[in-house]
Amino acid sequence: MPQSNEPTYYSLLGLHPSASAIEIRRAYRELSKRYHPDTTDLPAAVAIAKFQQLNEAYATLSNSERRFSYDLKIGYSRIRVIQVPPDLNNPASSSYNQSKSAYLDATDRPLSRVEIFALFILGITFLTCVLIVIAIGLTRGHAAVQMLVIEHLMNLQ
């Protein structure tokens, strides 16, 4: 983190440096509504200064290249080191804590009902298309084979 007493862009937005782009945008929108000079009860000079700080923070953190440079500047590293858990040699307990696993993404979540329904509709659509292709192949394929046989017989004569 920086050596000076100046707040970081992350602290201005109330976020941790590992925050996602969505979290950054959400925090910026919420704070920009709160500190916008036209909508706040703060004195105009304070509101303008705070709003400009928020805009600068968002402009830097929403651009991946600028964010990477800023993270280097403040000493934050995005390289995660996987450490051996302290209970590695202990027998596994019946209650497995998935948060200790290095292989699971903490942002994984189960699919919602809407997502499952969308996948179901996509599957039905795919199967319907396959059945239509098979039906067309059987009906036109048979006629095409007959035409080939007739042409072959005519060429033999």
Residue pairs with C-beta under 8 A, 6 or more apart in sequence:
1 8
1 74
1 75
1 76
2 8
2 73
2 74
2 75
8 17
8 74
9 56
9 57
9 60
9 61
9 70
10 16
10 17
10 19
10 57
10 61
12 31
12 53
12 54
12 57
13 19
13 24
13 27
13 28
13 31
13 54
13 57
13 58
13 61
14 27
14 31
15 23
15 24
15 27
17 71
17 74
17 76
18 78
19 27
20 107
21 62
24 58
24 61
24 62
25 58
25 62
28 54
28 57
28 58
28 62
31 54
32 51
32 54
32 55
32 58
33 39
34 40
35 42
35 47
35 50
35 51
35 54
36 47
36 51
37 44
37 47
37 48
37 51
40 47
42 50
59 66
60 66
60 67
60 70
61 67
61 70
68 78
71 77
71 78
82 102
85 100
98 104
99 106
111 119
